Amino acid sequence: MSADLTTTSAADLSRALQAGDLSSAEVTRAYLDRIAADDGELGAYLHVDAEAAVTSAEAVDAARAAGEELGPLAGVPLALKDVVVTAGVPTTSGSRILEGWRPPYDATLAAKLKAAGTVLLGKTNMDEFAMGSSTENSAYQVTRNPWDRDRIPGGSSGGSSAAVAGGLAPWSIGTDTGGSIRQPAALTGLVGHKPTYGSVSRYGLVAFSSSLDQAGPMARTVLDAALLHEAIAGHDAHDSTSIDCPVPVLAEAARRGAEGELAGLTVGVVRELGGEGHTDGYEDGVLDRFSAAVALLESMGAEVREVSCPAFDLALPAYYLIAPSEASSNLARFDGVRYGLRVGDDGSRDLDEVMALTREQGFGPEVKRRIILGTYALSAGYYDAYYGQAQKVRTLITRDFTSAWDDVDVLVSPTSPTVAWSIGARVDDPIAMYAADLCTLPASLAGVPAISVPCGLSEGLPVGFQIMAPALADDRCYRVAAALEAAQDAARGHRLLDELGAKENTAS
Amino acid sequence: MSTPSPKGQLTRDEVAHLAHLSRLAVSDEELDLFAGQLAAVLDAVAQVGKADVADVPPTTHAVPMTNVMRADVARPSLPRDVVLAGAPAAEDDRFRVPRILGEEA
């Protein structure tokens, strides 16, 4: 293996490492070289420690040379979204309020990946506290979409999506509260999966909206996503919402799905997400790609029918009440006392004033807007009309899913109503920004698993196909996604991401 | 605080009050900006009111929540110096905070 290490799938890297055809130091250096060459413009990473990465890669190589038993992921490099707390490694969650903070402990998923022998390349950029759909709310830098560098990479896990699509990491961990794994994956031509709520530990993720936050894989292939997902899943006593059930078998589901046999599978197309009478805000190119992918599933033997989920129409308003409400409470921890920024502590001000100045300076505008909105929605006199009502709508959305599962095995929709938009186009219009999450919010509110897999290009930019499944049936998402991926790759003769490489070569 | 405005409205004064409750020392410019933006957002999210939710229970969590107990066994916690290393100010092995009472107290 040589020149194309940074386009090789993680599964292939893993195989080559295990066979001794490749050293971890070699692949790690290949990625660090790409980061050094391209991240100045792409802006995917907030923190890269090349020396630490090479040191841990060499440690894996030494262990392998000594005949130690290593897991399949040992030596494979990885990027983590900066919302994941990492011991001794700067963790900002995209916010100035945590600038320079080096956490004293590892998130459970970071510890699992460390124990698996993965090599941390760095921490990726994100919307501040994961609040956003374009990564433009990062307090630090703009991240560019590798497919068109004047466009956003999606969000909030936009640093992760840009890094993986741009060849600056083989795969990455993102987090998804309302679509923050799936939407950036869709907009950059990647596979991104939001696991069943509670199936991946939230311990050590900087909290945004605790009843919704979930970490998951972002990768170049369905199989890679499945392998990474398996490595982070499982019960954790440190997370009281963690589901105590066996680690799901996902890579096998992906391999089986790639065989392309979908007979016996019933697919429900959600009318409310881009179907008849619900196409406002959806680009024609997105709907065309989506329909073609549905037809492909049908050609592989799946039975397709339309399903109506009327409460999905209210997912967006419900989400933008529930998430800010939980955020206003979660972010109260940033008080300038125990960690992070403190402003104005000159002896003349009391704690309240210092706290207010710290939060004023430490938080960006979107975070402030959501804290204020959440505080309002939770206020006496408004609680029932807003937060309480939103929680009831959440029940209606869950019921729509439950009744759909009586008739279909999975539900499908576009992942995002549009392709990636131009940097700056929506920054002054929160409502337009929120509309980017239209398709991803129902699965978030119901806590069910959902994957985004590429389904072609529209105007030269990637389109994502979303597959939702019942809680704990994440394997169905992987199976159907792998079938779609394999059929499309076979039809076009190469992976979608190869077209990005070809595009870059033409440009340079 | 000002009198609560009708549902769906959010005045500049109310935003200022909410910012104070949230411990955010917002500037006048931010107040102007946020008041307009939040009024638009509130208008959009108020659509949840359209749903017929008679007899519908609220969902607080996607998975059924039960209290989780663990054995009452002491476990090591983070060392004090490690915890204080991340603090903005520490003194005598403790977090140092600005005074918590006003001048008149």
Contacts between the chains, C-beta under 8 A, distances in Angstrom:
chain1	res1	chain2	res2	distance
A	101	B	86	5.8
A	102	B	85	7.8
A	102	B	86	6.8
A	103	B	86	7.3
A	104	B	78	5.3
A	104	B	82	4.5
A	104	B	83	6.1
A	104	B	85	7.2
A	104	B	86	6.5
A	105	B	78	6.7
A	197	B	62	4.3
A	197	B	63	6.1
A	198	B	62	7.3
A	198	B	63	4.7
A	211	B	60	6.4
A	211	B	61	5.0
A	211	B	62	6.7
A	212	B	62	7.8
A	237	B	70	6.6
A	240	B	68	4.5
A	241	B	61	6.9
A	241	B	63	6.5
A	241	B	65	7.1
A	243	B	63	6.2
A	311	B	51	7.1
A	314	B	47	6.3
A	314	B	48	5.8
A	314	B	50	7.1
A	314	B	51	5.5
A	316	B	44	7.6
A	317	B	44	6.1
A	317	B	45	4.2
A	317	B	46	7.2
A	317	B	47	4.4
A	317	B	48	4.7
A	318	B	45	7.9
A	318	B	48	5.4
A	320	B	41	6.8
A	320	B	44	7.2
A	320	B	45	4.9
A	321	B	45	5.1
A	321	B	48	6.4
A	328	B	22	6.5
A	332	B	23	8.0
A	335	B	23	7.5
A	336	B	88	6.0
A	337	B	87	7.4
A	337	B	88	7.4
A	337	B	95	5.6
A	337	B	97	5.6
A	338	B	83	7.8
A	338	B	86	7.3
A	338	B	87	5.8
A	338	B	95	6.0
A	339	B	86	4.3
A	339	B	87	6.3
A	339	B	88	7.5
A	340	B	86	7.8
A	340	B	88	6.9
A	341	B	88	6.9
A	342	B	88	3.5
A	342	B	89	6.6
A	345	B	88	7.4
A	345	B	89	6.7
A	345	B	98	5.3
A	347	B	98	7.9
A	349	B	98	6.0
A	350	B	98	5.7
A	350	B	99	5.2
A	350	B	100	6.4
A	350	B	101	7.0
A	350	B	102	6.0
A	351	B	97	5.6
A	351	B	98	4.7
A	351	B	99	6.8
A	351	B	100	4.7
A	352	B	23	6.9
A	353	B	25	7.7
A	353	B	98	7.7
A	354	B	98	4.7
A	355	B	23	4.7
A	356	B	20	7.7
A	356	B	23	4.6
A	356	B	24	6.2
A	356	B	25	4.0
A	357	B	25	5.2
A	359	B	22	7.6
A	359	B	23	5.4
A	359	B	24	5.2
A	359	B	25	7.5
A	360	B	24	5.5
A	360	B	25	4.0
A	360	B	26	6.4
A	360	B	27	7.8
A	363	B	24	7.2
A	365	B	30	7.3
A	365	B	33	7.5
A	365	B	34	7.8
A	368	B	19	7.6
A	368	B	22	8.0
A	368	B	24	5.7
A	368	B	26	6.8
A	368	B	30	7.2
A	368	B	34	7.0
A	369	B	34	6.0
A	369	B	37	6.3
A	369	B	38	6.3
A	369	B	41	7.3
A	371	B	22	4.9
A	371	B	24	6.7
A	372	B	15	6.2
A	372	B	18	4.8
A	372	B	19	5.9
A	372	B	22	6.0
A	372	B	24	7.3
A	372	B	34	6.5
A	372	B	38	6.4
A	373	B	38	6.0
A	373	B	41	6.2
A	373	B	42	7.2
A	373	B	45	7.9
A	375	B	18	4.9
A	375	B	21	5.6
A	375	B	22	5.0
A	376	B	10	6.8
A	376	B	14	7.6
A	376	B	18	5.5
A	376	B	38	7.8
A	376	B	42	7.5
A	377	B	45	7.9
A	379	B	18	7.7
A	381	B	4	5.8
A	382	B	4	7.8
A	382	B	7	7.7
A	385	B	7	5.9
A	385	B	46	7.8
A	385	B	49	6.4
A	386	B	45	7.0
A	386	B	46	7.6
A	386	B	48	7.1
A	388	B	58	6.2
A	389	B	48	4.7
A	389	B	49	6.0
A	389	B	51	7.2
A	389	B	53	6.6
A	390	B	45	7.6
A	390	B	48	5.1
A	391	B	58	3.4
A	391	B	59	5.6
A	391	B	60	6.2
A	392	B	51	7.0
A	392	B	53	3.9
A	392	B	56	4.5
A	392	B	57	7.2
A	392	B	58	5.2
A	392	B	59	7.7
A	393	B	48	5.1
A	393	B	51	5.1
A	393	B	53	6.9
A	394	B	58	7.2
A	394	B	59	4.2
A	395	B	53	7.9
A	395	B	56	5.2
A	395	B	57	6.0
A	395	B	58	6.5
A	395	B	59	4.5
A	396	B	51	6.2
A	396	B	53	7.1
A	396	B	56	6.3
A	398	B	59	6.0
A	398	B	62	7.5
A	430	B	37	5.6
A	430	B	40	7.3
A	430	B	41	5.7
A	431	B	40	5.9
A	431	B	41	6.5
A	431	B	44	5.6
A	434	B	41	7.8
A	434	B	44	7.6
A	445	B	59	7.9
A	445	B	62	7.5
A	446	B	62	6.1
A	447	B	61	7.7
A	447	B	62	2.2
A	447	B	63	6.1
A	448	B	62	7.7
A	471	B	62	7.5
A	471	B	63	7.5
